[in-house]
């Protein structure tokens, strides 16, 4: 018999559930060790979570996340719609662009991010994610990501 969704996750869209799943997995890698493999997966997953959160805000704004029946918008398309059509300001965008560039370097150029570079990106990404989920999506991230992860990455 299939497992029934919990009360908390049943209210989330599939985009949000996926965003929180990959975010949690990315944080797990980041907090687990400082090997280049864990840093790679941390940044790949956290960047993916950001893209899914942006798409969710586009969807919540009544805009389609599809370019055509088989392809969704990417992170740049989401920024475009959010800024130009939904008047959604993203002051953290310069830092998020750096993270996305690092993701591209990892995925397409076999880059190995240092623990210091990964820490920079995770810090900036988590500040954005916490603000964006609260202000734009009206969601308390603490209900969806383990509190010990949040304590470790959000400490001053």
C-alpha positions in Angstrom: 0.0 0.0 0.0 1.5 3.5 -0.9 2.6 5.7 1.9 0.2 8.5 2.6 1.6 12.1 2.3 2.0 13.8 5.6 -0.3 16.6 6.5 2.4 19.3 6.0 3.7 18.0 2.6 0.3 17.3 1.2 -0.4 21.1 1.0 2.8 21.8 -1.0 2.9 21.8 -4.8 5.0 19.1 -6.4 7.5 21.9 -7.3 7.9 23.0 -3.7 8.2 19.4 -2.4 10.9 18.8 -4.9 12.6 22.0 -4.0 12.7 21.1 -0.4 13.9 17.6 -1.1 16.9 18.7 -3.2 17.6 21.5 -0.8 17.7 19.1 2.2 20.0 16.7 0.2 22.3 19.6 -0.8 22.6 20.7 2.8 23.2 17.1 3.8 26.2 17.0 1.4 27.5 20.4 2.6 27.3 19.5 6.3 28.6 16.0 5.8 32.2 16.7 4.8 34.3 19.2 2.9 35.3 16.8 0.1 35.1 18.2 -3.5 32.4 15.6 -4.2 30.2 16.7 -1.4 30.8 20.4 -2.2 29.8 19.7 -5.9 26.6 18.0 -5.0 25.7 20.6 -2.3 26.0 23.4 -4.9 24.2 21.5 -7.7 21.3 20.6 -5.4 21.0 24.0 -3.8 21.0 25.8 -7.1 18.3 23.4 -8.3 16.2 24.1 -5.3 16.5 27.9 -6.0 15.4 27.3 -9.6 12.4 25.3 -8.4 11.4 28.0 -5.8 11.6 30.7 -8.5 9.4 28.5 -10.8 6.9 28.0 -8.0 6.6 31.8 -7.5 6.1 32.2 -11.3 3.3 29.6 -11.1 1.7 31.2 -8.0 1.7 34.5 -9.9 -0.5 32.9 -12.5 2.2 32.6 -15.2 3.1 29.4 -17.0 6.4 27.7 -16.3 6.3 26.1 -19.7 8.1 27.3 -22.9 6.3 24.6 -24.8 4.4 21.3 -23.9 7.7 19.5 -23.2 10.0 22.1 -21.8 9.9 24.4 -18.8 11.6 27.7 -18.3 15.0 27.8 -16.8 16.4 30.0 -14.0 16.9 33.0 -16.4 13.3 32.7 -17.7 12.0 32.6 -14.2 14.0 35.8 -13.3 12.6 37.5 -16.4 9.0 36.7 -15.6 9.3 37.5 -11.9 11.0 40.9 -12.5 9.2 42.1 -15.7 5.7 40.6 -15.3 5.2 40.0 -11.6 7.2 42.9 -10.2 9.0 40.5 -7.9 12.3 42.0 -6.7 15.2 39.7 -6.1 18.0 41.8 -4.5 20.1 38.6 -4.0 20.2 38.0 -7.7 23.9 38.9 -8.1 24.9 36.3 -5.6 22.5 33.8 -7.1 24.0 34.4 -10.5 27.5 33.5 -9.1 26.1 30.3 -7.6 24.5 29.4 -11.0 27.8 30.1 -12.8 29.5 27.8 -10.3 26.9 25.2 -11.0 27.6 25.5 -14.7 31.3 25.2 -14.1 30.7 22.0 -12.1 28.3 20.5 -14.5 30.0 21.5 -17.8 33.6 22.1 -17.0 34.3 19.6 -14.2 35.1 22.3 -11.6 35.9 21.3 -8.0 34.6 24.0 -5.7 36.7 24.6 -2.5 35.0 24.4 0.9 35.4 28.2 1.3 33.7 28.9 -2.1 31.0 26.4 -1.3 30.4 28.0 2.1 30.1 31.5 0.5 27.5 30.2 -2.0 25.6 28.2 0.6 25.5 31.2 3.0 24.1 33.5 0.3 21.7 30.9 -1.1 20.2 30.1 2.3 19.7 33.8 3.2 17.8 34.1 -0.1 15.8 30.9 0.3 14.7 31.9 3.9 13.6 35.3 2.8 12.0 34.2 -0.4 10.0 31.4 1.0 8.7 33.6 3.8 8.1 36.8 1.9 7.1 35.5 -1.6 5.7 32.0 -0.9 4.4 32.6 2.6 6.0 29.4 3.8 8.0 28.7 7.0 11.1 26.8 5.7 11.6 25.4 9.3 8.6 23.2 8.7 10.2 21.5 5.7 14.0 21.4 6.3 15.5 19.7 9.4 16.1 22.3 12.1 19.7 21.1 12.8 20.6 21.8 9.2 19.1 25.3 9.4 20.9 26.0 12.7 24.2 24.9 11.2 24.0 26.9 8.0 22.3 30.0 9.4 24.5 30.6 12.4 26.0 34.1 12.5 
